[in-house]
Amino acid sequence: MPRKPRLRRRPPRLFGKPQRPGRLICQCDRCGGLVDPRYGTAEDSWCPHCDVVGSIVAMEGQIPMPALYGDWVREQRKIRSNRQGTQLPAPVDPMTPSTFSAPSGDSIVKTAKTHTGTYSCLDCMTEFNLVAETHLKCDCGGALLKGSLDELRDDYLDADDDPA
């Protein structure tokens, strides 16, 4: 009499897909790129992306550092898009003056010059008391000169009376 085949029971799946046994995923811990296992792991490894020796880590069934891999993918996309028409930004020379620190006491940020004090317009004969004003233009279109109307009128009247 023939025997009944013996049935094997599998353990129930709790979440997701079953993992493939023995699938080794290798990643460079410097650049984040995925690497074929034939390039080795640990000290006896080489990364073909960044050309670094001894930087490959491996895990079974998953990417060792997913965030680092995401950064690497974004960088590769940026490089690919730059090859397709746009130019890469010019490399920054480490010896450019912009990298040197500002002399002590000087401000790095450039700001517009501001004018504060009494200014007058001789076109419309108006006197202004300015506080942190960036433009020395009157509403009538004339130039604002530093000083009160009396001072400026005296200066201009004296200049007209002097024979040259």
C-alpha positions in Angstrom: 0.0 0.0 0.0 1.4 3.4 -1.0 2.2 5.9 1.7 0.5 9.3 2.0 2.8 12.2 1.2 3.8 14.1 4.2 2.6 17.8 4.3 4.9 20.5 5.5 3.4 23.4 7.3 4.8 26.9 6.7 4.9 29.4 9.5 2.2 32.1 8.9 3.3 35.4 7.2 2.8 38.3 9.6 3.6 41.3 7.4 4.5 42.0 3.8 6.3 39.8 1.4 8.5 37.0 2.6 12.2 37.8 2.4 14.4 36.0 0.0 16.9 34.0 2.0 20.5 34.8 1.3 20.0 38.0 -0.8 22.9 40.2 0.2 22.5 44.0 -0.5 25.8 45.9 -0.4 26.1 49.7 -0.1 29.0 52.2 0.1 29.0 54.0 3.4 30.8 57.0 1.8 28.7 57.9 -1.3 25.6 55.8 -0.5 25.4 53.9 -3.8 24.4 50.3 -4.1 27.2 48.0 -5.1 27.3 44.5 -6.5 28.5 41.9 -3.9 31.3 40.9 -6.2 33.1 44.1 -5.2 33.5 42.6 -1.7 32.5 43.9 1.8 34.2 45.5 4.8 38.0 45.9 4.5 38.3 43.8 1.3 36.0 46.0 -0.8 35.9 48.7 -3.5 33.2 51.2 -4.5 32.9 51.7 -8.3 31.0 55.0 -7.7 33.4 56.9 -5.5 36.5 54.7 -5.9 37.0 54.2 -2.2 38.5 51.1 -0.8 37.1 49.4 2.3 33.8 51.2 2.5 31.2 48.6 1.5 28.7 47.4 4.1 26.2 44.6 3.5 22.9 43.4 5.0 20.7 40.5 4.2 17.4 41.4 2.6 17.5 45.2 3.0 19.5 48.3 2.1 21.9 49.0 5.0 21.5 52.8 5.1 18.3 53.9 3.2 18.7 57.6 3.9 22.2 57.7 2.5 21.0 55.8 -0.6 18.2 58.4 -1.0 20.8 61.2 -1.0 22.9 59.3 -3.5 19.9 58.9 -5.9 19.0 62.6 -5.7 22.6 63.5 -6.5 22.7 61.1 -9.5 19.5 62.6 -10.8 20.9 66.1 -10.5 24.1 65.1 -12.4 22.0 63.4 -15.1 19.8 66.5 -15.5 22.9 68.7 -15.8 24.3 66.5 -18.6 21.0 66.9 -20.6 21.3 70.6 -21.2 21.9 72.8 -18.2 25.4 73.5 -17.0 26.9 72.6 -13.7 27.5 75.6 -11.4 31.1 76.8 -11.5 33.3 75.1 -8.8 34.1 77.4 -6.0 37.8 78.2 -5.7 38.8 77.7 -2.0 41.1 80.8 -2.3 38.5 83.3 -3.5 38.2 86.5 -1.4 34.6 85.5 -0.6 35.8 82.7 1.6 38.0 84.8 3.8 36.5 86.2 7.0 35.7 89.9 7.2 38.1 92.2 9.0 37.2 92.6 12.7 34.6 95.4 13.2 33.5 95.4 9.5 30.1 94.2 8.4 29.8 91.5 5.8 26.3 92.6 4.7 26.1 95.6 2.4 23.4 98.0 3.1 22.2 101.2 1.4 23.5 104.4 2.8 21.0 106.2 4.8 20.7 110.0 5.5 19.5 111.5 8.7 19.2 115.2 9.6 17.9 118.4 8.1 17.7 118.5 4.3 16.1 121.1 2.0 14.9 121.3 -1.6 15.7 124.7 -3.2 13.3 124.0 -6.1 10.1 124.0 -4.1 11.7 125.7 -1.0 10.7 122.9 1.4 12.7 121.7 4.5 12.7 118.1 5.6 13.9 116.4 8.8 15.0 112.9 7.5 15.5 109.8 9.5 17.3 106.9 7.8 16.3 108.0 4.3 18.0 106.2 1.4 17.1 108.6 -1.4 17.8 112.3 -1.5 15.0 113.2 -3.9 12.2 115.6 -3.2 8.6 114.9 -4.2 8.8 117.7 -6.7 11.8 116.0 -8.4 14.5 118.3 -7.1 17.6 117.3 -5.2 17.7 117.5 -1.4 20.7 119.3 0.0 22.0 118.9 3.5 21.2 121.9 5.7 18.2 124.2 6.5 16.6 126.5 4.0 18.1 129.6 5.7 21.7 128.1 5.6 21.4 127.0 2.0 19.7 130.3 0.9 22.5 132.3 2.5 25.2 130.1 0.8 23.6 130.3 -2.6 22.9 134.1 -2.3 26.5 134.7 -1.2 27.8 132.6 -4.2 25.7 134.6 -6.6 26.9 138.0 -5.2 30.6 137.1 -5.5 32.0 138.4 -8.8 34.1 135.7 -10.4 
